[in-house]
């Protein structure tokens, strides 16, 4: 391991990430179960390996489940992952590697790890962040694999797994409503989705509703 890695921070981050790893494993298991009938046995696993983002993966699955195409699903997932841009900008001053190393480091940015690595006053510990993600990534992928493999023998409806999509996004919404302008954004998004659902192809309402976050972004900048 290169000398510029702080082993203590890595270990501390790894330990801090374990509870999130266990929760993420359970969530990714549900993703594997509900995604296999829609995406087949291989795509959900590949998606967890290369995307590793619950909200984006469930958004894409929601679009596909509604009958939307692959392009709409990709756009929906990409819009949700745009939040990683400001996260990366925030932590960039604390990265010590060159361009390639910084790009590789950025792959470890996930919501929980990024939040836990914040030291206050705009300072971040990138080694802590890396350690926290190192404990979460394997369980996310493994959970998806297990879900895909045993999903066919489970009764998803009996277990309530068919409700995982709306429950997942409802949970995200409740957390986000505490932020400035969030209620306006949520109301606008809901209105756009309701109006467009009977008028446009599946997936389009989700994409357009996601664009309502621009209102919140503009409001935050103006403040």
RARAWO-V251470 format. One record per residue. N is the residue number from 1. RES is the residue in one small letter. NEAR is the number of other C-alpha atoms within 8 Angstrom. Layout:
N & RES & NEAR
N & RES & NEAR
This chain:
1 & x & 3
2 & x & 4
3 & x & 5
4 & x & 4
5 & x & 8
6 & x & 8
7 & x & 7
8 & x & 6
9 & x & 11
10 & x & 15
11 & x & 10
12 & x & 11
13 & x & 17
14 & x & 15
15 & x & 10
16 & x & 8
17 & x & 16
18 & x & 11
19 & x & 7
20 & x & 9
21 & x & 13
22 & x & 10
23 & x & 8
24 & x & 12
25 & x & 14
26 & x & 9
27 & x & 10
28 & x & 14
29 & x & 16
30 & x & 12
31 & x & 12
32 & x & 17
33 & x & 16
34 & x & 12
35 & x & 12
36 & x & 12
37 & x & 8
38 & x & 9
39 & x & 9
40 & x & 9
41 & x & 10
42 & x & 7
43 & x & 8
44 & x & 15
45 & x & 13
46 & x & 8
47 & x & 10
48 & x & 13
49 & x & 8
50 & x & 6
51 & x & 8
52 & x & 11
53 & x & 9
54 & x & 7
55 & x & 10
56 & x & 14
57 & x & 13
58 & x & 11
59 & x & 11
60 & x & 13
61 & x & 11
62 & x & 10
63 & x & 16
64 & x & 13
65 & x & 8
66 & x & 8
67 & x & 8
68 & x & 13
69 & x & 10
70 & x & 7
71 & x & 6
72 & x & 13
73 & x & 16
74 & x & 9
75 & x & 9
76 & x & 16
77 & x & 14
78 & x & 9
79 & x & 11
80 & x & 10
81 & x & 10
82 & x & 7
83 & x & 7
84 & x & 9
85 & x & 7
86 & x & 7
87 & x & 10
88 & x & 10
89 & x & 8
90 & x & 8
91 & x & 11
92 & x & 8
93 & x & 6
94 & x & 9
95 & x & 8
96 & x & 5
97 & x & 7
98 & x & 6
99 & x & 6
100 & x & 7
101 & x & 8
102 & x & 12
103 & x & 8
104 & x & 8
105 & x & 9
106 & x & 8
107 & x & 6
108 & x & 10
109 & x & 14
110 & x & 9
111 & x & 6
112 & x & 8
113 & x & 15
114 & x & 11
115 & x & 7
116 & x & 7
117 & x & 12
118 & x & 10
119 & x & 8
120 & x & 6
121 & x & 4
122 & x & 7
123 & x & 9
124 & x & 10
125 & x & 11
126 & x & 10
127 & x & 12
128 & x & 15
129 & x & 16
130 & x & 15
131 & x & 16
132 & x & 17
133 & x & 15
134 & x & 11
135 & x & 13
136 & x & 14
137 & x & 10
138 & x & 8
139 & x & 12
140 & x & 16
141 & x & 14
142 & x & 10
143 & x & 15
144 & x & 18
145 & x & 11
146 & x & 11
147 & x & 14
148 & x & 16
149 & x & 8
150 & x & 9
151 & x & 13
152 & x & 8
153 & x & 5
154 & x & 6
155 & x & 7
156 & x & 11
157 & x & 8
158 & x & 6
159 & x & 7
160 & x & 8
161 & x & 11
162 & x & 9
163 & x & 8
164 & x & 9
165 & x & 9
166 & x & 7
167 & x & 8
168 & x & 8
169 & x & 9
170 & x & 8
171 & x & 8
172 & x & 8
173 & x & 9
174 & x & 8
175 & x & 7
176 & x & 8
177 & x & 10
178 & x & 7
179 & x & 6
180 & x & 8
181 & x & 10
182 & x & 11
183 & x & 8
184 & x & 8
185 & x & 12
186 & x & 11
187 & x & 8
188 & x & 10
189 & x & 13
190 & x & 9
191 & x & 8
192 & x & 11
193 & x & 12
194 & x & 9
195 & x & 8
196 & x & 10
197 & x & 11
198 & x & 6
199 & x & 6
200 & x & 8
201 & x & 8
202 & x & 11
203 & x & 15
204 & x & 12
205 & x & 14
206 & x & 10
207 & x & 12
208 & x & 11
209 & x & 12
210 & x & 11
211 & x & 9
212 & x & 12
213 & x & 8
214 & x & 7
215 & x & 9
216 & x & 13
217 & x & 8
218 & x & 8
219 & x & 9
220 & x & 9
221 & x & 6
222 & x & 5
223 & x & 4
